[in-house]
C-alpha cells in the first residue's frame, strides 16, 4: 500500500464512523514513494510499475480506480436480470460472470457513504451513474460525462450503477480519481460540478493517417481548455498545472506529448492496448509510467488501439492522514471528523434508501444543492 487503502477496504471501514473510534492504522503521506526499483534516469522515464484494480498515484492525487464491468440486462429494479447466488452481496469485488456488485445488494454500486477532506473525480466512459447526497443534490450522468465533487468539510453520497436497459447488456467503464485538498481547503463547503461530455474539448492529431484523440478533462492542451474545476479545487489554480487527459491512439499511431512545468508530478497509465513506446522504451499493457514533466515525450503505439490516462499536478506536499473515506492532515483532525460525523451525519440522508436510484426513464441531469437544475438528453 502506498497512498491509500484499497477501495473495498475503505468503504468497509465506513461502519466504524457510526461507532466508537478504534485503533489508528499506519498511514502514509502522499509525498512518500514506494521502495520499488527505479529506471535509471537516462530518458524521460523515471519509474515503471504494474497497475492493479486500484492504481497507485502520486501527490496531489491520492489514488485512482478503474471500474470495468460487463453488466447484463437490467431487471425491474435496475439490477442484474440474472441470479446473484454465490456472491458476497454487500462486499462483492470478485469478477463473476463478467461483473461485480461492489457494495450494492440489488443494484451494483456504492450506497450512501461519507467523505471529508478531498475531491472525487468520476470519469464515466460507458454506462450510467446515479448520484444522491446528504445536501439533497442528485444526478444521473454517463457516456463521457465527468462529475467533480468537492467533499470539503463533509458530505454523504451514493454512487449507484443502474442497469437501465432491459433489452440489452449494460456495460460500465469509469475511472474514479481522488484528488487531495490542501489544508486551507479541507473544510470548504461541499458541492459538485458536472463536466458534460458535449462540453469537454477533444484535441485531434493525425500522423500518417493514424489518429490520436485527447479528451481534456482538466488542464489545457494546444489551445483546448477544459471546463473550469470547482473553485476550491487544487486544480483551480493554474500554477498547480493539474491536468487529466484521456488519450486514445489508433494502432500504429504516433504523438508527441508536450512538456509541462518543472516541479510537478506526471504519470501515464497505459490501461488499454498491447505495447506502447515512450521515448523508445517499450511499456507493456496495464503499467503506470512516471515521467519527467518538463520534457516532450514521443509516444508510439503498438498494434492495438491504446488507452492512456494522464494525471499530473504540482504536489501539495503536506502531511496526509487517511482513515477510510476521510483524508486530513493530522490524527487529531481524523478524530474530530469521526466525532462530527457521529453527531451530524453530514446533513443526514433525505432519500428513501441508501442505494437509491432514479427512475429508469430519467435522462441525464444534475440537481444541485442550491436548487439549480441541469438537463441533458
Buried (B, 14 or more C-beta within 10 A) or exposed (E): BBBBBBBBBBBBBBEEBEEEBEEEEEBBBBBEBBEEEBEEEEBBBBBBBEBEBBBBBBBBBBBBBBBBBEBBBBBEBBBBBEEBEEBEBEBBBEEEBEBBBBBBBBBBBBBBBBBBBBBBBBBBBBBBBBBBBBBBBBBBBBEBBBBBBBBBBBBBBBBBBBBBBEEEEBBBBBBBBBBBBBBEBBBBEBBBBBBBBEEBBBBEBEBEEBBBBBBBBBBBBEEBEBBEBBEBBBBBEEEBBBBBBBBBBBEBBBBEBEBBEEEBBBBBBBBBBBBBBBBEBEBEBBBBBBBBBEBEBBBBBBEBBBBBBBBBBBBBEBBBBBBBBBBBBEEEBBBBBBEBBEEEBBBEBBBEEBBBBBEBEBEBBBBBBEEEEEEBE
